[in-house]
Amino acid sequence: MHPLDNVIWQALTTRQVEFAESFEGARRFTAEVSPLAGFQKASPEGYESLQRLLGSGETIALFLDSPYQDREGWTLVARAPLLQMVCVNVHSAQAQRIVSGADLVELNTTLSPEMIELTALTKPGPFDKRTHELGTYVGIFREKKLVAMAGERLKVPGHAEVSAVCTHPEHRGHGYARELMSEVMRRIRERGEIPFLHVREDNARAIGLYEKLGFQKRVVRHLAVIRKD
């Protein structure tokens, strides 16, 4: 199996096992870290194991190989096709980098409320009070306010995911996302790892940026946000 296949399960059984809660063939991230969950196999037994990890009414997110099918005991909250992209040309990222003149700041626990505020506004994906513990996050401030950020989320052998790429609507058009992503990718590469990411298949603008940064489409996955009845 390739490390990026069944990537959430792979992360929770390898490099990010310290964040895992598990029952038999299912694992989830601790709720304050991420709503992502996975199982060894998307089978009735896998979903049953997953139910044992959740309280009534609790919601989790899965990356599936095929579109989610309705199942007893679960309510579908949201779904979307996701592109998984892998950086195959790091030189492209370096060539395309725009220097905005902004100072890049490494974000830490004390800045978690500002990170949550920005991601709640821009909705790059779920972000909670402990999500920043998954990896390095960098941001740009304007007038002492966090206006753009990017960081790392899933980590599997040899690979690290670029995630939470977002810019405040009032500060777009300055190349902040490209610059922040380039910095996150540089740090991943310095560790001898390959950057990858996930993006909604209909987000043409973001996909165009990622391709300019050296990312290539690898496979389509299917996001399913489901709630335990």
Stockholm file with secondary structure:
# STOCKHOLM 1.0

chainA/1-229         MHPLDNVIWQALTTRQVEFAESFEGARRFTAEVSPLAGFQKASPEGYESLQRLLGSGETIALFLDSPYQDREGWTLVARAPLLQMVCVNVHSAQAQRIVSGADLVELNTTLSPEMIELTALTKPGPFDKRTHELGTYVGIFREKKLVAMAGERLKVPGHAEVSAVCTHPEHRGHGYARELMSEVMRRIRERGEIPFLHVREDNARAIGLYEKLGFQKRVVRHLAVIRKD
#=GR chainA/1-229 SS CCTTTTHHHHHHHTTTGGGEEEETTEEEECTTTCSBEEESSSSHHHHHHHHHTSCTTCEEEEEESSCCCCCTTEEEEEEEEEEEEEECCHHHHHHHCCCCSCCEEEECGGGHHHHHHHHHHHCSSCCCTTGGGGSCEEEEEETTEEEEEEEEEEEETTEEEEEEEEECGGGTTSSHHHHHHHHHHHHHHHTTCEEEEEEETTCHHHHHHHHHTTEEEEEEEEEEEEEEC
#=GC SS_cons         CCTTTTHHHHHHHTTTGGGEEEETTEEEECTTTCSBEEESSSSHHHHHHHHHTSCTTCEEEEEESSCCCCCTTEEEEEEEEEEEEEECCHHHHHHHCCCCSCCEEEECGGGHHHHHHHHHHHCSSCCCTTGGGGSCEEEEEETTEEEEEEEEEEEETTEEEEEEEEECGGGTTSSHHHHHHHHHHHHHHHTTCEEEEEEETTCHHHHHHHHHTTEEEEEEEEEEEEEEC
//
